[in-house]
């Protein structure tokens, strides 16, 4: 028996409705059921072969989806491997700060002060980690009538909520079966598929990407215990039987001296929705995934017995095994250490597509310009505002300098600089209006840092301004932080861009002075 890994990446909010959903909240499952996996591939097969409603008459279709293949539920993938439902026999210390150990009920240890482990876990040697399923809730309003749909509102105010799986999570399931059947399955589909699954998949929910892996062998069974333990990997449909009878009947072919010794299980009702017929299936009792069963064999377990048991577990027990129900895995009760799950390492981006680079450059340049504007406003508030004269002369110099700056982003500052130099040489009245303002010069290589506004304009270094706007200088949250790596990756013509940045700086410098003046005049009036 072989297996093929199926990787599902959630691309948009996805709702896999749970059986217990009722009332105003539609809850989601934390996994993607095997029946959904089978439905994804079956629908692609039907469309590609134009079978319509006659798919059941196609022998190839029946062999793939009602034959020897088992479509097993997909659970969340992590950096430590694929998670699985926590065995119900696992118990965790109630006070993890003192001792965050996890012990199995079947070890026979004293477990006073312990509680059950719930949800999904991933095991790595003697360590295990809880795997959180990222979900969120979105509110919707029911608009049943055609008029309400057009209006986009409902007077009745019927509200319902969807809980959904957050995008960008990865789930991994498997398709299990004989090698020939798996080869036929793999040939039928592209390696990567686009699909929509779950509730409301024809609207904004359920977009996923599916990737089909290579055919690999199922792991060889290992057990050094006298007893063998099974954990249910997926729910086990019981029908009218008990879990002891269903599992006992499934393993009888190994030997008549095998029996179920003890069970640690919980139970649930399994009910599915058939989207083709538009009806719910009848509710069926099931043992929950994570239930643990202890098997004993009077004559002892041989490697051949374990191989047969492994085949039974991967083939499925109970009803509807084609949909992945009744999957079991060998389990070894032991003491584990609960550790925090590592965050996935994000692959470092080393290059960008040209269109992405162009878009990133526009965004980055906009942020740099905003930094220049913020610096201009801060410099005015710090050095100009305290000694500002709101008389006509002050109004006059801002108007004149803004006019000289003009509308030319690339050459505006150069024109302004030349004008102020000429004013200084001619010693005009405007020069006297600029000299009283003493500014700490951050954008010059000269040793004299405190200068008047006139010299500030003349000796201003546009390249130093650009470097300052690209750096992380300033208090946290004051300016936008620019990634040096991103700057190098997208490439910026600093010589040309510095002309635009210095123009924006002076434009907002003078505008901010005028704003302060107008506010003061309005306050007086």
Helices and strands as residue ranges (DSSP letters): E 2-10, E 25-26, H 34-48, G 55-57, H 59-65, E 70-78, E 81-82, E 84-85, E 90-93, E 101-104, G 105-107, E 114-116, E 120-124, E 127-130, E 135-141, H 146-151, E 159-165, E 170-177, H 179-188, E 192-196, E 207-217, E 228-232, E 236-237, H 243-251, E 258-264, E 267-270, E 273-274, E 279-280, E 284-287, E 292-297, H 303-315, G 321-323, E 328-331, E 336-338, H 354-379, I 380-384, G 385-387, H 392-405, H 412-426, H 429-435, E 438-440, E 450-452, H 453-458, H 462-470, H 484-490, H 494-524
